[in-house]
Amino acid sequence: MVYFEDKYLIKSTEIGKRINRNSYYFIASFIIGILLILFGIIFTTFILEGFLYILGYIMNISGFFLISGYIVHFSLITYENIDKEGVWKFE
């Protein structure tokens, strides 16, 4: 979806700038979410009890919901603006 928007989006319009900025935020939140899940798995694997064990589970859950939530947000922004004139090159 990021490739599609990079290829067909007219970035000189205000809506195009906002969608393009959100695509970069999506990539950054995806990387952060994957790192949260990775370090959460490492914490829960090597630490058997205590605060860091609970922190590992919280990191897993928050990484999953960060990725899922921003995917929904990014898709809704694209869906709301797919029929606007002057935003896409394939009109």
Chimera marker file (.cmm) of the C-alpha trace (Angstrom):
<marker_set name="trace">
<marker id="1" x="0.000" y="0.000" z="0.000" r="1" g="1" b="0" radius="0.5"/>
<marker id="2" x="2.901" y="2.345" z="0.718" r="1" g="1" b="0" radius="0.5"/>
<marker id="3" x="4.351" y="1.516" z="-2.722" r="1" g="1" b="0" radius="0.5"/>
<marker id="4" x="0.985" y="2.184" z="-4.359" r="1" g="1" b="0" radius="0.5"/>
<marker id="5" x="0.713" y="5.552" z="-2.670" r="1" g="1" b="0" radius="0.5"/>
<marker id="6" x="4.291" y="6.444" z="-3.461" r="1" g="1" b="0" radius="0.5"/>
<marker id="7" x="3.758" y="5.691" z="-7.127" r="1" g="1" b="0" radius="0.5"/>
<marker id="8" x="0.312" y="7.237" z="-7.729" r="1" g="1" b="0" radius="0.5"/>
<marker id="9" x="0.026" y="10.007" z="-5.149" r="1" g="1" b="0" radius="0.5"/>
<marker id="10" x="0.430" y="13.641" z="-6.173" r="1" g="1" b="0" radius="0.5"/>
<marker id="11" x="2.495" y="14.946" z="-3.281" r="1" g="1" b="0" radius="0.5"/>
<marker id="12" x="2.162" y="18.646" z="-4.119" r="1" g="1" b="0" radius="0.5"/>
<marker id="13" x="-1.436" y="18.882" z="-2.836" r="1" g="1" b="0" radius="0.5"/>
<marker id="14" x="-2.273" y="19.325" z="0.843" r="1" g="1" b="0" radius="0.5"/>
<marker id="15" x="-4.039" y="15.950" z="1.056" r="1" g="1" b="0" radius="0.5"/>
<marker id="16" x="-1.181" y="14.292" z="-0.811" r="1" g="1" b="0" radius="0.5"/>
<marker id="17" x="1.339" y="15.713" z="1.642" r="1" g="1" b="0" radius="0.5"/>
<marker id="18" x="-0.715" y="14.438" z="4.582" r="1" g="1" b="0" radius="0.5"/>
<marker id="19" x="-1.065" y="10.941" z="3.109" r="1" g="1" b="0" radius="0.5"/>
<marker id="20" x="2.634" y="10.833" z="2.219" r="1" g="1" b="0" radius="0.5"/>
<marker id="21" x="3.615" y="11.924" z="5.741" r="1" g="1" b="0" radius="0.5"/>
<marker id="22" x="1.349" y="9.257" z="7.217" r="1" g="1" b="0" radius="0.5"/>
<marker id="23" x="2.965" y="6.594" z="5.036" r="1" g="1" b="0" radius="0.5"/>
<marker id="24" x="6.339" y="7.421" z="6.601" r="1" g="1" b="0" radius="0.5"/>
<marker id="25" x="4.755" y="7.371" z="10.062" r="1" g="1" b="0" radius="0.5"/>
<marker id="26" x="3.331" y="3.957" z="9.209" r="1" g="1" b="0" radius="0.5"/>
<marker id="27" x="6.766" y="2.600" z="8.302" r="1" g="1" b="0" radius="0.5"/>
<marker id="28" x="8.273" y="4.009" z="11.502" r="1" g="1" b="0" radius="0.5"/>
<marker id="29" x="5.481" y="2.623" z="13.695" r="1" g="1" b="0" radius="0.5"/>
<marker id="30" x="5.802" y="-0.767" z="12.003" r="1" g="1" b="0" radius="0.5"/>
<marker id="31" x="9.524" y="-0.889" z="12.799" r="1" g="1" b="0" radius="0.5"/>
<marker id="32" x="8.924" y="0.229" z="16.395" r="1" g="1" b="0" radius="0.5"/>
<marker id="33" x="6.143" y="-2.355" z="16.808" r="1" g="1" b="0" radius="0.5"/>
<marker id="34" x="8.336" y="-5.176" z="15.500" r="1" g="1" b="0" radius="0.5"/>
<marker id="35" x="11.143" y="-4.150" z="17.863" r="1" g="1" b="0" radius="0.5"/>
<marker id="36" x="8.707" y="-4.046" z="20.791" r="1" g="1" b="0" radius="0.5"/>
<marker id="37" x="7.519" y="-7.549" z="19.973" r="1" g="1" b="0" radius="0.5"/>
<marker id="38" x="11.091" y="-8.805" z="19.520" r="1" g="1" b="0" radius="0.5"/>
<marker id="39" x="12.374" y="-7.407" z="22.820" r="1" g="1" b="0" radius="0.5"/>
<marker id="40" x="9.194" y="-8.527" z="24.571" r="1" g="1" b="0" radius="0.5"/>
<marker id="41" x="9.831" y="-12.086" z="23.417" r="1" g="1" b="0" radius="0.5"/>
<marker id="42" x="13.446" y="-11.846" z="24.568" r="1" g="1" b="0" radius="0.5"/>
<marker id="43" x="12.364" y="-10.583" z="27.997" r="1" g="1" b="0" radius="0.5"/>
<marker id="44" x="9.755" y="-13.298" z="28.474" r="1" g="1" b="0" radius="0.5"/>
<marker id="45" x="12.137" y="-16.019" z="27.286" r="1" g="1" b="0" radius="0.5"/>
<marker id="46" x="15.119" y="-15.230" z="29.511" r="1" g="1" b="0" radius="0.5"/>
<marker id="47" x="13.438" y="-13.801" z="32.606" r="1" g="1" b="0" radius="0.5"/>
<marker id="48" x="11.220" y="-16.178" z="34.534" r="1" g="1" b="0" radius="0.5"/>
<marker id="49" x="9.515" y="-13.838" z="37.002" r="1" g="1" b="0" radius="0.5"/>
<marker id="50" x="9.280" y="-10.301" z="38.253" r="1" g="1" b="0" radius="0.5"/>
<marker id="51" x="8.753" y="-6.905" z="36.746" r="1" g="1" b="0" radius="0.5"/>
<marker id="52" x="10.698" y="-7.518" z="33.526" r="1" g="1" b="0" radius="0.5"/>
<marker id="53" x="8.600" y="-10.604" z="32.797" r="1" g="1" b="0" radius="0.5"/>
<marker id="54" x="5.418" y="-8.516" z="32.979" r="1" g="1" b="0" radius="0.5"/>
<marker id="55" x="7.119" y="-5.763" z="30.985" r="1" g="1" b="0" radius="0.5"/>
<marker id="56" x="7.896" y="-8.305" z="28.257" r="1" g="1" b="0" radius="0.5"/>
<marker id="57" x="4.241" y="-9.250" z="27.927" r="1" g="1" b="0" radius="0.5"/>
<marker id="58" x="3.219" y="-5.601" z="27.882" r="1" g="1" b="0" radius="0.5"/>
<marker id="59" x="5.773" y="-4.962" z="25.134" r="1" g="1" b="0" radius="0.5"/>
<marker id="60" x="4.365" y="-7.853" z="23.071" r="1" g="1" b="0" radius="0.5"/>
<marker id="61" x="0.809" y="-6.643" z="23.388" r="1" g="1" b="0" radius="0.5"/>
<marker id="62" x="1.614" y="-2.977" z="22.798" r="1" g="1" b="0" radius="0.5"/>
<marker id="63" x="3.735" y="-3.792" z="19.732" r="1" g="1" b="0" radius="0.5"/>
<marker id="64" x="0.900" y="-5.822" z="18.239" r="1" g="1" b="0" radius="0.5"/>
<marker id="65" x="-1.706" y="-3.141" z="18.871" r="1" g="1" b="0" radius="0.5"/>
<marker id="66" x="0.609" y="-0.372" z="17.641" r="1" g="1" b="0" radius="0.5"/>
<marker id="67" x="1.016" y="-2.111" z="14.294" r="1" g="1" b="0" radius="0.5"/>
<marker id="68" x="-2.643" y="-3.096" z="14.009" r="1" g="1" b="0" radius="0.5"/>
<marker id="69" x="-3.959" y="0.295" z="15.061" r="1" g="1" b="0" radius="0.5"/>
<marker id="70" x="-1.795" y="2.263" z="12.691" r="1" g="1" b="0" radius="0.5"/>
<marker id="71" x="-2.600" y="-0.086" z="9.801" r="1" g="1" b="0" radius="0.5"/>
<marker id="72" x="-6.291" y="0.656" z="10.355" r="1" g="1" b="0" radius="0.5"/>
<marker id="73" x="-5.602" y="4.396" z="10.632" r="1" g="1" b="0" radius="0.5"/>
<marker id="74" x="-3.469" y="4.470" z="7.482" r="1" g="1" b="0" radius="0.5"/>
<marker id="75" x="-6.020" y="2.446" z="5.519" r="1" g="1" b="0" radius="0.5"/>
<marker id="76" x="-8.874" y="4.727" z="6.591" r="1" g="1" b="0" radius="0.5"/>
<marker id="77" x="-6.979" y="7.849" z="5.531" r="1" g="1" b="0" radius="0.5"/>
<marker id="78" x="-6.348" y="6.303" z="2.122" r="1" g="1" b="0" radius="0.5"/>
<marker id="79" x="-9.934" y="5.082" z="1.779" r="1" g="1" b="0" radius="0.5"/>
<marker id="80" x="-11.400" y="8.473" z="2.673" r="1" g="1" b="0" radius="0.5"/>
<marker id="81" x="-9.285" y="10.249" z="0.066" r="1" g="1" b="0" radius="0.5"/>
<marker id="82" x="-9.299" y="7.719" z="-2.779" r="1" g="1" b="0" radius="0.5"/>
<marker id="83" x="-12.052" y="9.525" z="-4.691" r="1" g="1" b="0" radius="0.5"/>
<marker id="84" x="-10.768" y="13.096" z="-4.243" r="1" g="1" b="0" radius="0.5"/>
<marker id="85" x="-9.854" y="14.905" z="-7.432" r="1" g="1" b="0" radius="0.5"/>
<marker id="86" x="-6.289" y="16.096" z="-7.908" r="1" g="1" b="0" radius="0.5"/>
<marker id="87" x="-4.760" y="13.738" z="-5.364" r="1" g="1" b="0" radius="0.5"/>
<marker id="88" x="-4.078" y="10.647" z="-7.489" r="1" g="1" b="0" radius="0.5"/>
<marker id="89" x="-2.369" y="10.272" z="-10.880" r="1" g="1" b="0" radius="0.5"/>
<marker id="90" x="-4.727" y="7.578" z="-12.196" r="1" g="1" b="0" radius="0.5"/>
<marker id="91" x="-7.816" y="9.807" z="-12.412" r="1" g="1" b="0" radius="0.5"/>
<link id1="1" id2="2" r="1" g="1" b="0" radius="0.2"/>
<link id1="2" id2="3" r="1" g="1" b="0" radius="0.2"/>
<link id1="3" id2="4" r="1" g="1" b="0" radius="0.2"/>
<link id1="4" id2="5" r="1" g="1" b="0" radius="0.2"/>
<link id1="5" id2="6" r="1" g="1" b="0" radius="0.2"/>
<link id1="6" id2="7" r="1" g="1" b="0" radius="0.2"/>
<link id1="7" id2="8" r="1" g="1" b="0" radius="0.2"/>
<link id1="8" id2="9" r="1" g="1" b="0" radius="0.2"/>
<link id1="9" id2="10" r="1" g="1" b="0" radius="0.2"/>
<link id1="10" id2="11" r="1" g="1" b="0" radius="0.2"/>
<link id1="11" id2="12" r="1" g="1" b="0" radius="0.2"/>
<link id1="12" id2="13" r="1" g="1" b="0" radius="0.2"/>
<link id1="13" id2="14" r="1" g="1" b="0" radius="0.2"/>
<link id1="14" id2="15" r="1" g="1" b="0" radius="0.2"/>
<link id1="15" id2="16" r="1" g="1" b="0" radius="0.2"/>
<link id1="16" id2="17" r="1" g="1" b="0" radius="0.2"/>
<link id1="17" id2="18" r="1" g="1" b="0" radius="0.2"/>
<link id1="18" id2="19" r="1" g="1" b="0" radius="0.2"/>
<link id1="19" id2="20" r="1" g="1" b="0" radius="0.2"/>
<link id1="20" id2="21" r="1" g="1" b="0" radius="0.2"/>
<link id1="21" id2="22" r="1" g="1" b="0" radius="0.2"/>
<link id1="22" id2="23" r="1" g="1" b="0" radius="0.2"/>
<link id1="23" id2="24" r="1" g="1" b="0" radius="0.2"/>
<link id1="24" id2="25" r="1" g="1" b="0" radius="0.2"/>
<link id1="25" id2="26" r="1" g="1" b="0" radius="0.2"/>
<link id1="26" id2="27" r="1" g="1" b="0" radius="0.2"/>
<link id1="27" id2="28" r="1" g="1" b="0" radius="0.2"/>
<link id1="28" id2="29" r="1" g="1" b="0" radius="0.2"/>
<link id1="29" id2="30" r="1" g="1" b="0" radius="0.2"/>
<link id1="30" id2="31" r="1" g="1" b="0" radius="0.2"/>
<link id1="31" id2="32" r="1" g="1" b="0" radius="0.2"/>
<link id1="32" id2="33" r="1" g="1" b="0" radius="0.2"/>
<link id1="33" id2="34" r="1" g="1" b="0" radius="0.2"/>
<link id1="34" id2="35" r="1" g="1" b="0" radius="0.2"/>
<link id1="35" id2="36" r="1" g="1" b="0" radius="0.2"/>
<link id1="36" id2="37" r="1" g="1" b="0" radius="0.2"/>
<link id1="37" id2="38" r="1" g="1" b="0" radius="0.2"/>
<link id1="38" id2="39" r="1" g="1" b="0" radius="0.2"/>
<link id1="39" id2="40" r="1" g="1" b="0" radius="0.2"/>
<link id1="40" id2="41" r="1" g="1" b="0" radius="0.2"/>
<link id1="41" id2="42" r="1" g="1" b="0" radius="0.2"/>
<link id1="42" id2="43" r="1" g="1" b="0" radius="0.2"/>
<link id1="43" id2="44" r="1" g="1" b="0" radius="0.2"/>
<link id1="44" id2="45" r="1" g="1" b="0" radius="0.2"/>
<link id1="45" id2="46" r="1" g="1" b="0" radius="0.2"/>
<link id1="46" id2="47" r="1" g="1" b="0" radius="0.2"/>
<link id1="47" id2="48" r="1" g="1" b="0" radius="0.2"/>
<link id1="48" id2="49" r="1" g="1" b="0" radius="0.2"/>
<link id1="49" id2="50" r="1" g="1" b="0" radius="0.2"/>
<link id1="50" id2="51" r="1" g="1" b="0" radius="0.2"/>
<link id1="51" id2="52" r="1" g="1" b="0" radius="0.2"/>
<link id1="52" id2="53" r="1" g="1" b="0" radius="0.2"/>
<link id1="53" id2="54" r="1" g="1" b="0" radius="0.2"/>
<link id1="54" id2="55" r="1" g="1" b="0" radius="0.2"/>
<link id1="55" id2="56" r="1" g="1" b="0" radius="0.2"/>
<link id1="56" id2="57" r="1" g="1" b="0" radius="0.2"/>
<link id1="57" id2="58" r="1" g="1" b="0" radius="0.2"/>
<link id1="58" id2="59" r="1" g="1" b="0" radius="0.2"/>
<link id1="59" id2="60" r="1" g="1" b="0" radius="0.2"/>
<link id1="60" id2="61" r="1" g="1" b="0" radius="0.2"/>
<link id1="61" id2="62" r="1" g="1" b="0" radius="0.2"/>
<link id1="62" id2="63" r="1" g="1" b="0" radius="0.2"/>
<link id1="63" id2="64" r="1" g="1" b="0" radius="0.2"/>
<link id1="64" id2="65" r="1" g="1" b="0" radius="0.2"/>
<link id1="65" id2="66" r="1" g="1" b="0" radius="0.2"/>
<link id1="66" id2="67" r="1" g="1" b="0" radius="0.2"/>
<link id1="67" id2="68" r="1" g="1" b="0" radius="0.2"/>
<link id1="68" id2="69" r="1" g="1" b="0" radius="0.2"/>
<link id1="69" id2="70" r="1" g="1" b="0" radius="0.2"/>
<link id1="70" id2="71" r="1" g="1" b="0" radius="0.2"/>
<link id1="71" id2="72" r="1" g="1" b="0" radius="0.2"/>
<link id1="72" id2="73" r="1" g="1" b="0" radius="0.2"/>
<link id1="73" id2="74" r="1" g="1" b="0" radius="0.2"/>
<link id1="74" id2="75" r="1" g="1" b="0" radius="0.2"/>
<link id1="75" id2="76" r="1" g="1" b="0" radius="0.2"/>
<link id1="76" id2="77" r="1" g="1" b="0" radius="0.2"/>
<link id1="77" id2="78" r="1" g="1" b="0" radius="0.2"/>
<link id1="78" id2="79" r="1" g="1" b="0" radius="0.2"/>
<link id1="79" id2="80" r="1" g="1" b="0" radius="0.2"/>
<link id1="80" id2="81" r="1" g="1" b="0" radius="0.2"/>
<link id1="81" id2="82" r="1" g="1" b="0" radius="0.2"/>
<link id1="82" id2="83" r="1" g="1" b="0" radius="0.2"/>
<link id1="83" id2="84" r="1" g="1" b="0" radius="0.2"/>
<link id1="84" id2="85" r="1" g="1" b="0" radius="0.2"/>
<link id1="85" id2="86" r="1" g="1" b="0" radius="0.2"/>
<link id1="86" id2="87" r="1" g="1" b="0" radius="0.2"/>
<link id1="87" id2="88" r="1" g="1" b="0" radius="0.2"/>
<link id1="88" id2="89" r="1" g="1" b="0" radius="0.2"/>
<link id1="89" id2="90" r="1" g="1" b="0" radius="0.2"/>
<link id1="90" id2="91" r="1" g="1" b="0" radius="0.2"/>
</marker_set>
